[in-house]
Amino acid sequence: MHSLATVVELVNTSPSTGGDEGLPDLPELAAFVEAREVSGIGALTARDLGQVRIVREAFHRVFTAADQPTAVRTLNALLSETRITPRLTEHDGHPLHVHYHAADATLAEHLAADCGVALAHLLVEGEVERLRTCAAPDCDRVFVDESRNRSRVYCDSRTCGNRMHVAAYRARRRA
């Protein structure tokens, strides 16, 4: 779940989701790494920033794929570029878990491997429909629908969801 949340947050930093560039510079990239508790990352460089943006756009294409075969092809292409080396680890107060990136992986490889494998598990389970784009007309943010009945349609119920419900209420009152 942590890797799925990380990939969602990463994709939503992209201008492709309708907002400003969420990773405009190295300090913002470092803040993302710290906020998402990405471990084992040394000093970040401009190259890291460029590579993470490329990985981010590949993940965006997975979320917005027209169908499962397209999502699978896109994710396979991304995963084929990573050195996946599964290993069990405990760190920073987290319980035992699996990392899929190589020990000396760059930040982009780390994200591509760990987040890519999380998305792969979702696709293998036939849950591609859980990869969604917000239904609000002015929002293109992505999310993973974790609801039992797969009914979530907004990226955030407090912002987009509330805004759309208020708009629908006002439209009904005018009618």
Secondary structure, 3 states (H helix, E strand, C coil): CHHHHHHHHHHCCCHHHCCCCCCCCHHHHHHHHHHCCCCCCCCCCHHHHHHHHHHHHHHHHHHCCCCHHHHHHHHHHHHCCCCEEEEEECCCCCCCEEEEECCCCCHHHHHHHHHHHHHHHHHHCCCHHHEEECCCCCCCCEEECCCCCCCCCCCCHHHHHHHHHHHHHHHHHHC
